[in-house]
Amino acid sequence: MKFLIAGLGNIGDEFANTRHNIGFSIADELVKTADSAFSVSRHAMTAEIKIRGKKVIVIKPSTYMNLSGKAISYWLQFEKIPVENLFVITDDLALPFGKIRIRKTGSDGGHNGLAHIVEMLGTIQFARLRFGIGSEFERGGQSGYVLSRWTPEEEKLLPERIKKCMDAVKFFVHAGIGETMNRFNNK
């Protein structure tokens, strides 16, 4: 049984450690703690890790956020992974900083990366972890805000929040989306 974990973000140094790239940050830490590394692959940076003996492909799409579905669709097909074994990690403006919400289905919520995944897969039935980045921006300042770096206060809290997300990913691989939602939502 194989799994695909997709951390969403934008490639390039100018996007590193920005709010919109929290999916990349979580994927990076997951791979690093598994003593693995990413390599350049088709449509994504990819790494293979094991979680409780199960093969897990971790990807960071190189297609930019708005075309994330291209990489996810490709890797699901290439690795012959069923969509129910897909777990997408992304940012969410509607949640306060550091809060996570895990769902097994749902709309894109206005998130262009999720919208493209839905379009490419033809379904809303895939697991996703949304990481709250807050919404502390002036009217019309959304794009600048999501591409901004964390505040010093948020930087201090990020390692603990990222660890919680990694725990959720590992639990998903072990126990499935229902149990993962029960354990990690509302906490």
N, CA and C atoms as an extended XYZ file, in Angstrom:
561
Properties=species:S:1:pos:R:3:atomname:S:1:resname:S:1:resid:I:1 pbc="F F F"
N         0.841       -1.186        0.000 N   MET     1
C         0.000        0.000        0.000 CA  MET     1
C         0.884        1.246        0.000 C   MET     1
N         0.641        2.139       -0.972 N   LYS     2
C         1.439        3.354       -1.093 CA  LYS     2
C         0.568        4.580       -0.834 C   LYS     2
N         1.237        5.662       -0.451 N   PHE     3
C         0.572        6.920       -0.168 CA  PHE     3
C         1.295        8.052       -0.881 C   PHE     3
N         0.530        9.111       -1.208 N   LEU     4
C         1.104       10.313       -1.792 CA  LEU     4
C         0.781       11.480       -0.867 C   LEU     4
N         1.824       12.117       -0.356 N   ILE     5
C         1.685       13.313        0.471 CA  ILE     5
C         2.154       14.482       -0.383 C   ILE     5
N         1.275       15.467       -0.592 N   ALA     6
C         1.598       16.613       -1.440 CA  ALA     6
C         1.569       17.889       -0.615 C   ALA     6
N         2.736       18.467       -0.402 N   GLY     7
C         2.830       19.757        0.264 CA  GLY     7
C         2.805       20.840       -0.803 C   GLY     7
N         1.837       21.751       -0.709 N   LEU     8
C         1.699       22.773       -1.748 CA  LEU     8
C         2.515       24.019       -1.434 C   LEU     8
N         2.977       24.656       -2.502 N   GLY     9
C         3.762       25.880       -2.379 CA  GLY     9
C         4.209       26.329       -3.750 C   GLY     9
N         5.090       27.308       -3.764 N   ASN    10
C         5.667       27.827       -5.004 CA  ASN    10
C         7.174       27.626       -4.974 C   ASN    10
N         7.730       27.208       -6.102 N   ILE    11
C         9.173       27.014       -6.181 CA  ILE    11
C         9.871       28.364       -6.298 C   ILE    11
N        11.120       28.405       -5.876 N   GLY    12
C        11.925       29.619       -5.979 CA  GLY    12
C        12.261       30.190       -4.619 C   GLY    12
N        13.471       30.718       -4.515 N   ASP    13
C        13.950       31.279       -3.249 CA  ASP    13
C        13.079       32.410       -2.741 C   ASP    13
N        12.490       33.184       -3.657 N   GLU    14
C        11.668       34.325       -3.224 CA  GLU    14
C        10.405       33.887       -2.478 C   GLU    14
N        10.015       32.605       -2.619 N   PHE    15
C         8.820       32.102       -1.947 CA  PHE    15
C         9.141       31.279       -0.698 C   PHE    15
N        10.411       30.981       -0.486 N   ALA    16
C        10.807       30.145        0.657 CA  ALA    16
C        10.371       30.805        1.966 C   ALA    16
N         9.863       29.985        2.870 N   ASN    17
C         9.440       30.428        4.206 CA  ASN    17
C         8.354       31.494        4.186 C   ASN    17
N         7.527       31.487        3.156 N   THR    18
C         6.378       32.386        3.141 CA  THR    18
C         5.148       31.610        3.610 C   THR    18
N         4.113       32.354        3.934 N   ARG    19
C         2.874       31.735        4.415 CA  ARG    19
C         2.304       30.751        3.393 C   ARG    19
N         2.324       31.141        2.126 N   HIS    20
C         1.750       30.315        1.064 CA  HIS    20
C         2.517       29.004        0.894 C   HIS    20
N         3.748       28.950        1.379 N   ASN    21
C         4.588       27.766        1.209 CA  ASN    21
C         4.621       26.856        2.434 C   ASN    21
N         3.665       26.987        3.329 N   ILE    22
C         3.676       26.135        4.524 CA  ILE    22
C         3.603       24.651        4.147 C   ILE    22
N         2.943       24.319        3.064 N   GLY    23
C         2.898       22.927        2.613 CA  GLY    23
C         4.286       22.405        2.286 C   GLY    23
N         5.100       23.236        1.620 N   PHE    24
C         6.491       22.867        1.333 CA  PHE    24
C         7.269       22.697        2.638 C   PHE    24
N         7.072       23.611        3.574 N   SER    25
C         7.819       23.558        4.843 CA  SER    25
C         7.523       22.281        5.610 C   SER    25
N         6.256       21.883        5.638 N   ILE    26
C         5.872       20.651        6.341 CA  ILE    26
C         6.448       19.435        5.611 C   ILE    26
N         6.362       19.428        4.276 N   ALA    27
C         6.933       18.322        3.497 CA  ALA    27
C         8.438       18.232        3.714 C   ALA    27
N         9.123       19.381        3.723 N   ASP    28
C        10.572       19.392        3.959 CA  ASP    28
C        10.922       18.746        5.292 C   ASP    28
N        10.213       19.127        6.316 N   GLU    29
C        10.514       18.604        7.653 CA  GLU    29
C        10.189       17.123        7.752 C   GLU    29
N         9.112       16.700        7.127 N   LEU    30
C         8.722       15.283        7.126 CA  LEU    30
C         9.819       14.431        6.489 C   LEU    30
N        10.334       14.886        5.357 N   VAL    31
C        11.377       14.146        4.643 CA  VAL    31
C        12.691       14.191        5.415 C   VAL    31
N        13.022       15.351        5.954 N   LYS    32
C        14.266       15.502        6.718 CA  LYS    32
C        14.290       14.577        7.940 C   LYS    32
N        13.186       14.524        8.680 N   THR    33
C        13.152       13.686        9.888 CA  THR    33
C        13.129       12.195        9.556 C   THR    33
N        12.816       11.866        8.310 N   ALA    34
C        12.846       10.467        7.869 CA  ALA    34
C        14.201       10.101        7.269 C   ALA    34
N        15.173       11.019        7.385 N   ASP    35
C        16.514       10.808        6.844 CA  ASP    35
C        16.505       10.550        5.337 C   ASP    35
N        15.667       11.295        4.642 N   SER    36
C        15.608       11.195        3.188 CA  SER    36
C        15.866       12.583        2.611 C   SER    36
N        15.772       12.694        1.305 N   ALA    37
C        15.994       13.979        0.646 CA  ALA    37
C        15.170       14.037       -0.631 C   ALA    37
N        14.844       15.245       -1.037 N   PHE    38
C        14.110       15.448       -2.282 CA  PHE    38
C        15.058       15.400       -3.466 C   PHE    38
N        14.519       14.944       -4.595 N   SER    39
C        15.250       15.013       -5.855 CA  SER    39
C        14.323       15.602       -6.904 C   SER    39
N        14.925       16.152       -7.944 N   VAL    40
C        14.148       16.749       -9.026 CA  VAL    40
C        13.533       15.624       -9.839 C   VAL    40
N        12.219       15.700      -10.013 N   SER    41
C        11.489       14.705      -10.790 CA  SER    41
C        10.508       15.421      -11.707 C   SER    41
N         9.706       14.660      -12.378 N   ARG    42
C         8.733       15.253      -13.303 CA  ARG    42
C         7.641       15.988      -12.540 C   ARG    42
N         7.470       17.239      -12.814 N   HIS    43
C         6.448       18.114      -12.235 CA  HIS    43
C         6.590       18.356      -10.741 C   HIS    43
N         7.634       17.841      -10.105 N   ALA    44
C         7.734       17.979       -8.645 CA  ALA    44
C         9.121       17.618       -8.144 C   ALA    44
N         9.401       18.092       -6.947 N   MET    45
C        10.503       17.553       -6.159 CA  MET    45
C         9.883       16.362       -5.425 C   MET    45
N        10.569       15.218       -5.424 N   THR    46
C         9.988       14.024       -4.812 CA  THR    46
C        10.965       13.377       -3.838 C   THR    46
N        10.396       12.704       -2.872 N   ALA    47
C        11.183       11.908       -1.928 CA  ALA    47
C        10.357       10.686       -1.570 C   ALA    47
N        11.042        9.612       -1.274 N   GLU    48
C        10.368        8.399       -0.817 CA  GLU    48
C        10.773        8.150        0.626 C   GLU    48
N         9.771        7.938        1.468 N   ILE    49
C        10.020        7.617        2.872 CA  ILE    49
C         9.160        6.428        3.271 C   ILE    49
N         9.413        5.909        4.446 N   LYS    50
C         8.589        4.840        5.009 CA  LYS    50
C         7.929        5.366        6.277 C   LYS    50
N         6.669        5.070        6.420 N   ILE    51
C         5.940        5.360        7.653 CA  ILE    51
C         5.269        4.067        8.078 C   ILE    51
N         5.697        3.557        9.205 N   ARG    52
C         5.196        2.270        9.711 CA  ARG    52
C         5.245        1.184        8.644 C   ARG    52
N         6.346        1.158        7.921 N   GLY    53
C         6.567        0.133        6.914 CA  GLY    53
C         5.874        0.368        5.589 C   GLY    53
N         5.111        1.462        5.480 N   LYS    54
C         4.392        1.738        4.242 CA  LYS    54
C         5.178        2.740        3.390 C   LYS    54
N         5.168        2.517        2.082 N   LYS    55
C         5.865        3.404        1.151 CA  LYS    55
C         5.069        4.697        0.995 C   LYS    55
N         5.750        5.803        1.194 N   VAL    56
C         5.120        7.118        1.084 CA  VAL    56
C         5.949        7.968        0.130 C   VAL    56
N         5.294        8.471       -0.902 N   ILE    57
C         5.919        9.404       -1.831 CA  ILE    57
C         5.506       10.805       -1.376 C   ILE    57
N         6.485       11.645       -1.114 N   VAL    58
C         6.226       13.030       -0.707 CA  VAL    58
C         6.626       13.916       -1.878 C   VAL    58
N         5.701       14.804       -2.270 N   ILE    59
C         6.013       15.696       -3.385 CA  ILE    59
C         5.811       17.162       -3.008 C   ILE    59
N         6.624       17.989       -3.676 N   LYS    60
C         6.460       19.435       -3.657 CA  LYS    60
C         6.337       19.829       -5.136 C   LYS    60
N         5.106       20.087       -5.611 N   PRO    61
C         4.940       20.384       -7.039 CA  PRO    61
C         5.811       21.541       -7.495 C   PRO    61
N         6.402       21.392       -8.681 N   SER    62
C         7.223       22.450       -9.268 CA  SER    62
C         6.420       23.219      -10.316 C   SER    62
N         5.126       23.032      -10.294 N   THR    63
C         4.217       23.638      -11.270 CA  THR    63
C         3.652       24.967      -10.784 C   THR    63
N         4.097       25.439       -9.645 N   TYR    64
C         3.526       26.592       -8.955 CA  TYR    64
C         2.148       26.220       -8.409 C   TYR    64
N         1.753       26.960       -7.377 N   MET    65
C         0.546       26.656       -6.615 CA  MET    65
C        -0.683       26.457       -7.494 C   MET    65
N        -0.916       27.373       -8.423 N   ASN    66
C        -2.160       27.363       -9.189 CA  ASN    66
C        -2.294       26.201      -10.161 C   ASN    66
N        -1.204       25.445      -10.362 N   LEU    67
C        -1.237       24.278      -11.253 CA  LEU    67
C        -0.837       23.002      -10.506 C   LEU    67
N        -1.057       22.980       -9.210 N   SER    68
C        -0.661       21.839       -8.367 CA  SER    68
C        -1.289       20.528       -8.809 C   SER    68
N        -2.484       20.587       -9.356 N   GLY    69
C        -3.170       19.367       -9.767 CA  GLY    69
C        -2.431       18.574      -10.821 C   GLY    69
N        -1.656       19.257      -11.656 N   LYS    70
C        -0.896       18.574      -12.707 CA  LYS    70
C         0.099       17.595      -12.094 C   LYS    70
N         0.847       18.060      -11.104 N   ALA    71
C         1.842       17.201      -10.451 CA  ALA    71
C         1.165       16.083       -9.663 C   ALA    71
N         0.121       16.421       -8.944 N   ILE    72
C        -0.550       15.410       -8.115 CA  ILE    72
C        -1.173       14.329       -8.987 C   ILE    72
N        -1.853       14.737      -10.037 N   SER    73
C        -2.451       13.763      -10.952 CA  SER    73
C        -1.380       12.850      -11.554 C   SER    73
N        -0.283       13.450      -11.999 N   TYR    74
C         0.798       12.661      -12.595 CA  TYR    74
C         1.333       11.621      -11.610 C   TYR    74
N         1.653       12.051      -10.377 N   TRP    75
C         2.272       11.134       -9.418 CA  TRP    75
C         1.318       10.073       -8.895 C   TRP    75
N         0.036       10.399       -8.802 N   LEU    76
C        -0.940        9.362       -8.441 CA  LEU    76
C        -0.941        8.272       -9.504 C   LEU    76
N        -0.952        8.676      -10.778 N   GLN    77
C        -0.970        7.704      -11.871 CA  GLN    77
C         0.352        6.957      -11.987 C   GLN    77
N         1.451        7.690      -11.934 N   PHE    78
C         2.773        7.077      -12.100 CA  PHE    78
C         3.040        6.022      -11.019 C   PHE    78
N         2.681        6.335       -9.781 N   GLU    79
C         2.926        5.418       -8.662 CA  GLU    79
C         1.768        4.458       -8.413 C   GLU    79
N         0.682        4.610       -9.210 N   LYS    80
C        -0.509        3.766       -9.062 CA  LYS    80
C        -1.067        3.837       -7.626 C   LYS    80
N        -1.237        5.067       -7.162 N   ILE    81
C        -1.746        5.315       -5.807 CA  ILE    81
C        -3.205        5.727       -5.924 C   ILE    81
N        -4.107        5.064       -5.189 N   PRO    82
C        -5.514        5.462       -5.238 CA  PRO    82
C        -5.712        6.830       -4.575 C   PRO    82
N        -6.688        7.583       -5.065 N   VAL    83
C        -6.913        8.937       -4.563 CA  VAL    83
C        -7.222        8.944       -3.064 C   VAL    83
N        -7.759        7.846       -2.541 N   GLU    84
C        -8.029        7.801       -1.095 CA  GLU    84
C        -6.743        7.734       -0.259 C   GLU    84
N        -5.605        7.520       -0.906 N   ASN    85
C        -4.310        7.527       -0.219 CA  ASN    85
C        -3.528        8.812       -0.487 C   ASN    85
N        -4.231        9.825       -0.964 N   LEU    86
C        -3.645       11.145       -1.190 CA  LEU    86
C        -3.934       12.036        0.010 C   LEU    86
N        -2.926       12.799        0.434 N   PHE    87
C        -3.089       13.757        1.533 CA  PHE    87
C        -2.399       15.045        1.097 C   PHE    87
N        -3.185       16.108        0.937 N   VAL    88
C        -2.688       17.397        0.467 CA  VAL    88
C        -2.534       18.337        1.658 C   VAL    88
N        -1.421       19.055        1.706 N   ILE    89
C        -1.154       20.007        2.791 CA  ILE    89
C        -1.047       21.398        2.182 C   ILE    89
N        -1.875       22.320        2.689 N   THR    90
C        -1.889       23.661        2.123 CA  THR    90
C        -2.181       24.720        3.180 C   THR    90
N        -2.018       25.968        2.790 N   ASP    91
C        -2.304       27.106        3.662 CA  ASP    91
C        -3.790       27.436        3.616 C   ASP    91
N        -4.266       28.164        4.639 N   ASP    92
C        -5.664       28.587        4.672 CA  ASP    92
C        -5.789       29.939        5.357 C   ASP    92
N        -6.257       30.930        4.610 N   LEU    93
C        -6.474       32.277        5.145 CA  LEU    93
C        -7.617       32.331        6.154 C   LEU    93
N        -8.575       31.428        6.036 N   ALA    94
C        -9.768       31.475        6.882 CA  ALA    94
C        -9.515       30.958        8.298 C   ALA    94
N        -8.365       30.355        8.533 N   LEU    95
C        -8.043       29.817        9.857 CA  LEU    95
C        -7.007       30.694       10.546 C   LEU    95
N        -7.125       30.855       11.867 N   PRO    96
C        -6.101       31.614       12.588 CA  PRO    96
C        -4.737       30.918       12.490 C   PRO    96
N        -3.686       31.693       12.664 N   PHE    97
C        -2.336       31.150       12.560 CA  PHE    97
C        -2.177       29.870       13.383 C   PHE    97
N        -1.640       28.841       12.736 N   GLY    98
C        -1.270       27.604       13.413 CA  GLY    98
C        -2.388       26.605       13.618 C   GLY    98
N        -3.637       27.012       13.439 N   LYS    99
C        -4.745       26.061       13.596 CA  LYS    99
C        -4.776       25.169       12.363 C   LYS    99
N        -5.036       23.886       12.562 N   ILE   100
C        -5.160       22.993       11.412 CA  ILE   100
C        -6.572       22.438       11.327 C   ILE   100
N        -6.979       22.189       10.105 N   ARG   101
C        -8.265       21.558        9.862 CA  ARG   101
C        -8.042       20.463        8.833 C   ARG   101
N        -8.464       19.265        9.178 N   ILE   102
C        -8.292       18.104        8.303 CA  ILE   102
C        -9.669       17.660        7.828 C   ILE   102
N        -9.784       17.443        6.532 N   ARG   103
C       -11.048       17.010        5.937 CA  ARG   103
C       -10.781       15.902        4.930 C   ARG   103
N       -11.801       15.044        4.732 N   LYS   104
C       -11.665       13.986        3.726 CA  LYS   104
C       -12.299       14.367        2.402 C   LYS   104
N       -12.993       15.498        2.377 N   THR   105
C       -13.640       15.984        1.170 CA  THR   105
C       -13.958       17.457        1.365 C   THR   105
N       -14.389       18.102        0.320 N   GLY   106
C       -14.820       19.484        0.474 CA  GLY   106
C       -14.460       20.339       -0.712 C   GLY   106
N       -14.980       21.554       -0.680 N   SER   107
C       -14.725       22.494       -1.769 CA  SER   107
C       -13.292       23.005       -1.690 C   SER   107
N       -12.925       23.791       -2.698 N   ASP   108
C       -11.583       24.367       -2.694 CA  ASP   108
C       -11.501       25.571       -1.768 C   ASP   108
N       -12.637       26.089       -1.307 N   GLY   109
C       -12.639       27.218       -0.380 CA  GLY   109
C       -11.963       28.462       -0.944 C   GLY   109
N       -11.942       28.593       -2.279 N   GLY   110
C       -11.305       29.750       -2.892 CA  GLY   110
C        -9.796       29.630       -3.043 C   GLY   110
N        -9.256       28.467       -2.709 N   HIS   111
C        -7.809       28.242       -2.811 CA  HIS   111
C        -7.501       27.732       -4.222 C   HIS   111
N        -6.706       28.485       -4.967 N   ASN   112
C        -6.437       28.136       -6.362 CA  ASN   112
C        -5.719       26.799       -6.524 C   ASN   112
N        -4.833       26.462       -5.605 N   GLY   113
C        -4.147       25.174       -5.675 CA  GLY   113
C        -5.122       24.022       -5.523 C   GLY   113
N        -6.009       24.110       -4.529 N   LEU   114
C        -7.014       23.066       -4.342 CA  LEU   114
C        -7.986       23.018       -5.515 C   LEU   114
N        -8.344       24.190       -6.062 N   ALA   115
C        -9.253       24.232       -7.209 CA  ALA   115
C        -8.659       23.470       -8.393 C   ALA   115
N        -7.364       23.631       -8.625 N   HIS   116
C        -6.735       22.939       -9.756 CA  HIS   116
C        -6.650       21.433       -9.499 C   HIS   116
N        -6.431       21.051       -8.263 N   ILE   117
C        -6.410       19.618       -7.930 CA  ILE   117
C        -7.782       19.003       -8.204 C   ILE   117
N        -8.837       19.674       -7.751 N   VAL   118
C       -10.205       19.198       -7.991 CA  VAL   118
C       -10.459       19.074       -9.492 C   VAL   118
N       -10.043       20.091      -10.249 N   GLU   119
C       -10.231       20.076      -11.703 CA  GLU   119
C        -9.488       18.895      -12.342 C   GLU   119
N        -8.249       18.688      -11.958 N   MET   120
C        -7.440       17.630      -12.577 CA  MET   120
C        -7.879       16.222      -12.155 C   MET   120
N        -8.289       16.064      -10.912 N   LEU   121
C        -8.698       14.742      -10.426 CA  LEU   121
C       -10.166       14.451      -10.718 C   LEU   121
N       -10.949       15.501      -10.952 N   GLY   122
C       -12.371       15.311      -11.211 CA  GLY   122
C       -13.160       14.908       -9.983 C   GLY   122
N       -12.631       15.241       -8.810 N   THR   123
C       -13.314       14.883       -7.565 CA  THR   123
C       -12.888       15.827       -6.444 C   THR   123
N       -13.786       15.979       -5.466 N   ILE   124
C       -13.446       16.705       -4.235 CA  ILE   124
C       -13.138       15.717       -3.114 C   ILE   124
N       -13.172       14.437       -3.444 N   GLN   125
C       -12.992       13.366       -2.462 CA  GLN   125
C       -11.519       13.022       -2.278 C   GLN   125
N       -10.790       13.911       -1.623 N   PHE   126
C        -9.398       13.609       -1.256 CA  PHE   126
C        -9.099       14.314        0.054 C   PHE   126
N        -8.245       13.694        0.853 N   ALA   127
C        -7.904       14.226        2.173 CA  ALA   127
C        -7.020       15.448        2.042 C   ALA   127
N        -7.261       16.416        2.946 N   ARG   128
C        -6.430       17.609        2.942 CA  ARG   128
C        -6.283       18.144        4.346 C   ARG   128
N        -5.109       18.728        4.586 N   LEU   129
C        -4.806       19.405        5.841 CA  LEU   129
C        -4.614       20.870        5.494 C   LEU   129
N        -5.435       21.709        6.098 N   ARG   130
C        -5.314       23.151        5.894 CA  ARG   130
C        -4.645       23.742        7.128 C   ARG   130
N        -3.587       24.500        6.903 N   PHE   131
C        -2.818       25.136        7.966 CA  PHE   131
C        -3.176       26.614        7.991 C   PHE   131
N        -3.690       27.071        9.119 N   GLY   132
C        -4.096       28.465        9.238 CA  GLY   132
C        -2.925       29.430        9.177 C   GLY   132
N        -3.048       30.417        8.283 N   ILE   133
C        -2.003       31.445        8.182 CA  ILE   133
C        -2.529       32.802        8.642 C   ILE   133
N        -3.782       32.827        9.115 N   GLY   134
C        -4.367       34.084        9.563 CA  GLY   134
C        -4.786       34.944        8.393 C   GLY   134
N        -5.308       36.117        8.712 N   SER   135
C        -5.786       37.025        7.649 CA  SER   135
C        -5.567       38.472        8.066 C   SER   135
N        -4.363       38.757        8.518 N   GLU   136
C        -4.020       40.097        9.012 CA  GLU   136
C        -3.524       40.993        7.883 C   GLU   136
N        -4.419       41.320        6.950 N   PHE   137
C        -4.014       42.163        5.833 CA  PHE   137
C        -5.105       43.182        5.525 C   PHE   137
N        -4.684       44.280        4.921 N   GLU   138
C        -5.609       45.332        4.507 CA  GLU   138
C        -6.418       44.861        3.299 C   GLU   138
N        -7.538       45.469        3.091 N   ARG   139
C        -8.367       45.138        1.935 CA  ARG   139
C        -7.534       45.255        0.653 C   ARG   139
N        -7.617       44.219       -0.175 N   GLY   140
C        -6.854       44.199       -1.420 CA  GLY   140
C        -5.418       43.709       -1.256 C   GLY   140
N        -5.023       43.380       -0.032 N   GLY   141
C        -3.644       42.970        0.221 CA  GLY   141
C        -3.439       41.483        0.389 C   GLY   141
N        -4.408       40.680       -0.050 N   GLN   142
C        -4.336       39.234        0.161 CA  GLN   142
C        -3.114       38.595       -0.486 C   GLN   142
N        -2.854       38.901       -1.756 N   SER   143
C        -1.733       38.224       -2.429 CA  SER   143
C        -0.398       38.598       -1.796 C   SER   143
N        -0.233       39.849       -1.419 N   GLY   144
C         0.992       40.249       -0.734 CA  GLY   144
C         1.129       39.569        0.615 C   GLY   144
N         0.009       39.404        1.303 N   TYR   145
C         0.026       38.771        2.629 CA  TYR   145
C         0.432       37.296        2.536 C   TYR   145
N        -0.196       36.534        1.627 N   VAL   146
C         0.115       35.102        1.558 CA  VAL   146
C         1.556       34.859        1.119 C   VAL   146
N         2.122       35.819        0.390 N   LEU   147
C         3.510       35.671       -0.057 CA  LEU   147
C         4.508       36.329        0.899 C   LEU   147
N         4.003       36.807        2.052 N   SER   148
C         4.894       37.431        3.041 CA  SER   148
C         5.483       36.381        3.970 C   SER   148
N         6.527       36.776        4.648 N   ARG   149
C         7.192       35.885        5.607 CA  ARG   149
C         6.469       35.960        6.939 C   ARG   149
N         6.756       34.981        7.773 N   TRP   150
C         6.148       34.898        9.101 CA  TRP   150
C         6.675       36.024        9.996 C   TRP   150
N         5.869       36.420       10.973 N   THR   151
C         6.334       37.385       11.968 CA  THR   151
C         7.306       36.680       12.907 C   THR   151
N         8.129       37.414       13.652 N   PRO   152
C         9.036       36.769       14.610 CA  PRO   152
C         8.278       35.908       15.642 C   PRO   152
N         7.116       36.357       16.068 N   GLU   153
C         6.323       35.580       17.025 CA  GLU   153
C         5.848       34.265       16.403 C   GLU   153
N         5.392       34.326       15.157 N   GLU   154
C         4.943       33.122       14.461 CA  GLU   154
C         6.109       32.172       14.222 C   GLU   154
N         7.272       32.723       13.863 N   GLU   155
C         8.479       31.905       13.635 CA  GLU   155
C         8.788       31.035       14.852 C   GLU   155
N         8.622       31.602       16.039 N   LYS   156
C         8.902       30.852       17.269 CA  LYS   156
C         7.953       29.676       17.450 C   LYS   156
N         6.702       29.832       16.997 N   LEU   157
C         5.685       28.800       17.172 CA  LEU   157
C         5.649       27.774       16.038 C   LEU   157
N         6.239       28.105       14.904 N   LEU   158
C         6.163       27.228       13.727 CA  LEU   158
C         6.682       25.807       13.965 C   LEU   158
N         7.844       25.611       14.596 N   PRO   159
C         8.320       24.232       14.742 CA  PRO   159
C         7.321       23.308       15.449 C   PRO   159
N         6.681       23.819       16.492 N   GLU   160
C         5.689       23.017       17.220 CA  GLU   160
C         4.475       22.710       16.339 C   GLU   160
N         4.019       23.696       15.572 N   ARG   161
C         2.854       23.515       14.695 CA  ARG   161
C         3.194       22.571       13.535 C   ARG   161
N         4.396       22.706       12.988 N   ILE   162
C         4.817       21.818       11.904 CA  ILE   162
C         4.914       20.381       12.407 C   ILE   162
N         5.411       20.196       13.617 N   LYS   163
C         5.489       18.848       14.185 CA  LYS   163
C         4.095       18.230       14.312 C   LYS   163
N         3.117       19.032       14.737 N   LYS   164
C         1.749       18.532       14.848 CA  LYS   164
C         1.240       18.076       13.474 C   LYS   164
N         1.543       18.837       12.439 N   CYS   165
C         1.132       18.461       11.084 CA  CYS   165
C         1.808       17.172       10.637 C   CYS   165
N         3.089       17.032       10.945 N   MET   166
C         3.804       15.791       10.604 CA  MET   166
C         3.189       14.604       11.335 C   MET   166
N         2.814       14.802       12.594 N   ASP   167
C         2.148       13.739       13.356 CA  ASP   167
C         0.836       13.348       12.686 C   ASP   167
N         0.105       14.348       12.176 N   ALA   168
C        -1.160       14.075       11.490 CA  ALA   168
C        -0.929       13.278       10.207 C   ALA   168
N         0.106       13.627        9.456 N   VAL   169
C         0.428       12.892        8.228 CA  VAL   169
C         0.737       11.437        8.564 C   VAL   169
N         1.577       11.230        9.545 N   LYS   170
C         1.954        9.861        9.938 CA  LYS   170
C         0.745        9.075       10.412 C   LYS   170
N        -0.133        9.741       11.159 N   PHE   171
C        -1.332        9.073       11.655 CA  PHE   171
C        -2.263        8.717       10.500 C   PHE   171
N        -2.369        9.615        9.509 N   PHE   172
C        -3.186        9.342        8.324 CA  PHE   172
C        -2.717        8.072        7.619 C   PHE   172
N        -1.420        7.936        7.433 N   VAL   173
C        -0.869        6.751        6.767 CA  VAL   173
C        -1.181        5.495        7.578 C   VAL   173
N        -1.127        5.613        8.878 N   HIS   174
C        -1.349        4.468        9.762 CA  HIS   174
C        -2.839        4.136        9.930 C   HIS   174
N        -3.688        5.167       10.145 N   ALA   175
C        -5.054        4.913       10.592 CA  ALA   175
C        -6.155        5.402        9.656 C   ALA   175
N        -5.813        6.152        8.615 N   GLY   176
C        -6.833        6.643        7.696 CA  GLY   176
C        -7.365        8.015        8.079 C   GLY   176
N        -8.153        8.579        7.182 N   ILE   177
C        -8.593        9.958        7.345 CA  ILE   177
C        -9.603       10.144        8.475 C   ILE   177
N       -10.515        9.197        8.665 N   GLY   178
C       -11.522        9.350        9.724 CA  GLY   178
C       -10.904        9.471       11.100 C   GLY   178
N       -10.025        8.564       11.427 N   GLU   179
C        -9.354        8.597       12.731 CA  GLU   179
C        -8.453        9.816       12.864 C   GLU   179
N        -7.838       10.220       11.754 N   THR   180
C        -6.962       11.397       11.781 CA  THR   180
C        -7.772       12.648       12.088 C   THR   180
N        -8.940       12.784       11.472 N   MET   181
C        -9.799       13.933       11.767 CA  MET   181
C       -10.212       13.926       13.237 C   MET   181
N       -10.603       12.758       13.736 N   ASN   182
C       -11.024       12.654       15.139 CA  ASN   182
C        -9.912       13.067       16.092 C   ASN   182
N        -8.699       12.696       15.779 N   ARG   183
C        -7.591       12.947       16.695 CA  ARG   183
C        -7.058       14.372       16.605 C   ARG   183
N        -7.016       14.971       15.408 N   PHE   184
C        -6.297       16.229       15.230 CA  PHE   184
C        -7.161       17.466       15.042 C   PHE   184
N        -8.431       17.321       14.669 N   ASN   185
C        -9.277       18.508       14.523 CA  ASN   185
C        -9.731       19.000       15.890 C   ASN   185
N        -9.980       20.299       15.980 N   ASN   186
C       -10.476       20.932       17.205 CA  ASN   186
C        -9.509       20.838       18.373 C   ASN   186
N        -8.228       20.760       18.089 N   LYS   187
C        -7.258       20.694       19.175 CA  LYS   187
C        -6.311       21.852       19.068 C   LYS   187
